[in-house]
Amino acid sequence: MTLSASPDKPVYLRLRELIAERIIAGRYRDGDPLPSVRAFAAEQGANPLTVAKAYQGFQDEGLILVKRGVGMFVAEGARSRLGNSERRNFIEQEWPAIRARMERLGIEPADLLAKA
């Protein structure tokens, strides 16, 4: 994912999605350190304050822990919690729109499975 992928979303939400994707994919595992705010901002071409806002959201939810003077770390169970949240969001928010579009276009689920 790149920051230009969803220009209609605020940058901090796109950064948050990127971090969540990396946690779910196992790139950042439970207990692993996260990049510093400045390092992640430089990597993504974002403002450090915007990265701090994205990190703060995870901290508020207990998905990352801050160890003063050491850095930020993925909390135990964060991958599982984020995965469950993403699945629930897909089923409740994204799938209905996908299903409706498939119906409009006359696409059957079997058609998609045959292409896989």
N, C-alpha and C positions, 0 to 999 in steps of 0.2 A: 504494500500500500504506500502511496505517496501522498503528500499533503494536497496535491492538485487533484486527487482522485474524486473528492466530493466537495467542490467549491461552494456548495450551498450550505455546508455545515461550518460552524465556527472551528477555528484551528485547534483550540484546546480539545474539542470533542474528537477531531480527527486524530490528534496525538493520543488521546485516551484509547481510541479504537486500535491504534497501532500497538500500543503497549499491551492492551488486553490480548490482541492476536498473538503477540510474542509469548505471553505467559501461557496461553492456552496451547500453543504449538510446542511449548517446552523449551523455547530459546532462553527464557528466564524461568528457572525452576524455583519451587518453594525454597526459601532460604538464600537464594542467589542475590548478589548485589545488583542494583539497577544502575545504569549510567548516571553520572551526576547531572544535575539540571543543565549546567553549562555544556557538558559533553553531548547530551542528547539534543539540546537546542542547536548546537553546531552541526551535528549529524543530520538533523532534519531541516535546517535553514529556518528555524523558528526563533522567536523572541524567548529568552530565558524565563521571563515572567509568565508567558503562556504555558511553557513546559511545567513551571512550578504549579500553575493552576490545575493542570491535568494530573500531576502527581498528588496534589492536595485532595482531589476527589477520591483517589484510591486510598489515600491515608484515612480520610473520613469514613470510608467503608471498611476499614480494617484489612485491606488487601495488600498494603505495603506498610512496613514498619520503618521508623526513622531511629537510627542510633546516632545520637549527637556526636559529632566529631568523626564519625566513621562513614556514614552514608545511609542510603535507603535500600531496603531489602524486601523481597517478595515474602509476604506472610505465609505461614503454613496453611495449607488448604485453599490458597488463592486460586490455583489452577482449577480445582474442582468447582469452587463457587462461581468463578467466571464462566466456566463451561456450562454449568447448569443455567446460569442467567442468559447466556447467549442462545442456548437451545430454546428456553422459554420465550425469549424475544423473537426468535425465528418462527416458532410455531404460532405465537399470538399476533405478531405484527407483520412479519414479512410473508409468511406462507399464504395467508388469505389473498393478498394482492397477486402473488405468483399464480395461485390456483385460478383466480378470476381471469387473469390474462391467458392462461392455458385454455380455459373454456372458451374465451372469445376467439382464440386462434384455432380452436379445434384440435389441440394437442392432448393426446392421452398419455397418462404416466408410462404406459408400456412403450410408447414411442421414444421416450427419453431413455428408458432402460435399455432399449435395443441399440441405442447410439453409444452407450457406455462401454 
